[in-house]
């Protein structure tokens, strides 16, 4: 065994010169100056402190706020998860119920468990192959059924790139004196498209934006964007509840470099050019009859339903893209998701064009995996997550209570949430999706 197994594996992968259509957005770090690694500092009088910022970190956050046109923007060196946790703590502060899209990320589910929030789940609609979207009319119906909702939490864009009608949903929420919180982890770049479709610009009150996913920022760099001034007062305190007391200055300084690039060094123009490049790739795929996510979608995300082209199963998908030296963000057995940024090279896009030209609809239509109805909830999120658990084979899980989020393709729509009873149909579908074991609450059969 190597004395440096992780380091050497990463180094060997880098030397393969593959095309990265996955996170992080900087695509192998060519954006960063060579002296970057000399900046691994800690809190000093001159370097400020993240959660008591009154110096250079505060100045960096003010530049972030200028970039996104917010009342406040708070740096996270703990990824988008930290910003999500702070948003949910804000929702907890308001009392009442939280309306939550079912395609919430695992970090949000775990935060709700820790904060003892039991959400009102709302299922996405409108897609047979992808996640689907939360529809404004369903938001309005939820408010009629639960007039004590005080906050709404959505994921937009979805992992497949589908975007909700944030403007319409924000108006519904505000008409009911509720705040709109958006997990915008994969949409930090949306403010810089030809049409600004960032949730903050469309009326969301707070967004969690994972900068490193689509922007030139080191992994773990994110921002909590706040549009509504009154929500900024306790944001830093809420972030500090969950955060490390040793935030990475490398991550924070990479955010600083990214903001400078976007504000002053041509970043916005670069992202617009990338938008046009990806639009041409989407058109190429559409012209060849390759199914893609429909409706309002992330301009920089390419989702290809390869199963409809006879390439089904993760192994076959991986083999297909390996032939073109392409690394996708992920393959779920049906769809391939690719994240494009200006830091993809021209040869990366040439490889992707060549791959798309090899795709064409199969003679036999592909049937997607069936959707399941909502499982019965028999225990709160908090009780289920904090209970003793055991691991059981999936074929023995029917009738047991889930102790964890069960999602065959994180972060799609979880089939089962903690505290829900695992049905026979759910267990059968999980087995088909190659999930072999589950965490269940111990002592409940």
FENSULFEN-V563118 format. One record per pair of residues at least 4 apart in sequence whose C-alpha atoms are under 7 Angstrom apart, sorted by the first residue. I is the first residue (numbers start at 1). J is the second residue. If there is no record, write none. Layout:
i:j
I:J
I:J
This chain:
i:j
4:8
5:9
6:10
7:11
8:12
9:13
10:14
11:15
12:16
18:325
18:326
18:327
19:325
19:326
19:327
19:348
20:27
20:326
20:327
20:328
21:327
21:328
21:329
21:338
21:339
21:340
22:327
22:328
22:329
22:338
22:339
23:213
23:214
23:329
24:212
24:213
24:214
24:219
25:212
25:213
25:214
25:215
25:216
25:341
26:31
26:215
26:216
26:217
26:343
27:343
27:344
31:216
32:36
39:249
39:250
40:249
40:250
41:249
42:249
43:47
43:48
43:49
44:48
47:56
48:53
48:54
48:55
48:56
48:57
49:53
50:57
51:236
51:240
53:57
53:58
54:58
55:59
56:60
57:61
58:62
59:63
60:64
60:256
61:65
61:73
61:74
61:75
62:66
63:67
63:259
64:68
64:73
64:259
65:69
65:70
65:71
65:72
65:73
66:70
67:263
70:225
70:226
70:227
71:226
71:227
71:228
71:229
72:225
72:226
72:227
72:232
73:223
73:224
73:225
73:226
74:223
74:224
74:225
75:222
75:223
75:224
76:82
76:83
76:221
76:222
76:223
77:220
77:221
77:222
77:247
77:248
77:251
77:252
78:82
78:220
78:221
78:243
79:210
79:220
79:221
79:222
80:84
80:185
80:208
80:209
80:210
80:222
81:85
81:107
82:86
82:239
82:242
82:243
83:87
83:208
83:223
83:224
83:239
84:88
84:108
84:183
84:208
85:89
85:108
85:111
86:90
86:235
86:238
86:239
87:91
87:181
88:92
88:112
89:93
89:238
90:94
91:151
94:150
95:150
96:148
96:149
96:150
97:119
97:148
97:149
97:150
97:151
98:119
98:120
98:149
98:150
98:151
98:152
99:119
99:120
99:121
99:149
99:151
99:152
99:153
100:119
100:120
100:121
100:122
100:152
100:153
100:154
101:121
101:122
101:123
101:124
101:134
101:153
101:154
101:155
102:121
102:122
102:123
102:413
103:155
103:412
103:413
103:414
104:108
104:109
104:155
105:109
105:411
106:110
106:405
107:111
108:112
109:113
110:114
111:115
112:116
112:117
112:118
113:117
113:381
113:382
113:385
114:382
116:382
118:380
118:381
123:134
124:131
124:132
124:133
124:134
125:132
125:133
125:134
126:132
126:133
127:131
127:132
128:368
129:368
130:160
130:293
131:158
131:412
131:413
132:162
133:162
133:163
133:164
134:164
135:139
136:140
136:168
136:169
137:141
138:142
139:143
139:169
140:144
140:172
141:145
142:146
143:147
143:149
149:178
150:177
150:178
150:179
151:178
151:179
151:180
152:179
152:180
152:181
153:180
153:181
153:182
154:181
154:182
154:183
155:182
155:183
155:184
156:162
156:163
156:164
156:182
156:183
156:184
157:161
157:162
157:163
157:184
157:186
157:187
157:298
158:162
158:163
159:411
159:412
160:303
160:337
161:297
161:298
161:301
162:293
162:296
162:297
162:298
163:296
163:297
163:298
165:169
166:170
166:199
166:202
167:171
167:202
167:203
168:172
169:173
170:174
170:180
170:203
170:204
171:175
172:176
173:177
173:178
173:179
173:180
174:178
174:179
179:205
180:204
180:205
180:206
181:204
181:205
181:206
181:207
182:204
182:206
182:207
182:208
183:207
183:208
183:209
184:188
184:207
184:208
184:209
185:208
185:209
185:210
186:209
186:210
186:213
186:214
187:198
187:209
188:209
188:210
188:211
188:214
189:214
189:215
190:196
190:197
190:198
191:196
191:197
191:198
192:196
192:268
192:271
193:271
193:272
193:275
194:272
196:201
197:201
197:202
198:202
199:203
199:204
200:204
200:205
200:207
200:227
205:226
205:227
205:228
206:225
206:226
206:227
207:224
207:225
207:226
208:223
208:224
208:225
209:222
209:223
209:224
210:221
210:222
210:223
211:215
211:217
211:221
211:222
211:223
212:216
212:217
212:218
212:219
212:220
212:221
212:222
214:341
216:258
217:221
217:254
217:255
217:258
218:251
218:254
220:251
221:251
221:252
221:255
226:231
226:232
231:235
234:238
235:239
236:240
237:241
239:243
248:252
249:253
250:254
251:255
252:256
253:257
254:258
255:259
256:260
257:261
258:262
259:263
260:264
260:265
261:265
261:266
261:267
262:266
262:267
262:268
266:270
267:271
268:272
269:273
270:274
270:342
271:275
271:342
272:276
273:277
274:278
274:341
274:342
275:279
275:299
275:300
276:280
277:281
278:282
278:300
279:283
280:284
281:285
281:353
282:286
282:302
283:287
284:288
285:289
285:290
285:356
286:290
286:291
288:360
289:360
289:361
290:304
290:305
290:359
290:360
290:361
291:304
291:305
292:303
292:304
292:305
293:303
300:339
300:340
300:341
301:338
301:339
301:340
302:337
302:338
302:339
303:335
303:336
303:337
303:338
304:335
304:336
304:337
305:334
305:335
305:336
306:310
306:311
306:312
306:334
306:335
306:336
307:311
307:312
307:334
307:335
307:366
308:361
308:362
308:365
308:366
309:359
309:360
309:361
309:362
310:362
311:316
311:317
312:316
312:317
312:333
312:334
313:317
313:333
313:334
314:318
314:331
314:332
314:333
315:319
316:320
317:321
317:331
317:333
318:322
319:323
321:325
321:326
321:327
322:326
324:351
324:355
328:336
328:337
328:338
329:337
329:338
329:339
330:336
330:337
331:335
331:336
331:337
332:336
332:409
340:344
344:348
345:349
346:350
347:351
348:352
349:353
350:354
351:355
352:356
353:357
354:358
355:359
375:416
375:420
375:421
375:422
375:423
376:420
376:421
377:419
377:420
377:421
378:419
378:420
378:421
379:383
379:384
379:419
379:420
380:384
380:419
381:385
381:418
381:419
382:386
383:387
384:403
384:418
384:419
384:441
385:403
385:404
385:418
387:441
388:441
388:442
389:403
389:439
389:440
389:441
389:442
390:439
390:440
390:441
390:442
391:437
391:438
391:439
391:440
392:396
392:397
392:437
392:438
392:439
393:397
393:436
393:437
393:438
394:427
394:431
394:436
394:437
394:438
395:427
397:422
397:427
398:422
398:423
398:424
398:427
399:421
399:422
399:423
399:445
400:421
400:422
400:440
400:444
400:445
401:419
401:420
401:421
401:422
401:440
401:441
401:444
402:417
402:418
402:419
402:420
402:421
402:422
402:439
402:440
402:441
403:418
403:419
403:439
403:440
403:441
404:417
404:418
404:439
405:414
405:416
405:417
405:418
406:414
406:415
406:416
406:417
407:412
407:413
407:414
407:415
408:430
408:433
408:435
415:426
416:420
422:426
422:427
423:427
424:428
425:429
426:430
427:431
428:432
429:433
430:434
430:435
431:435
431:436
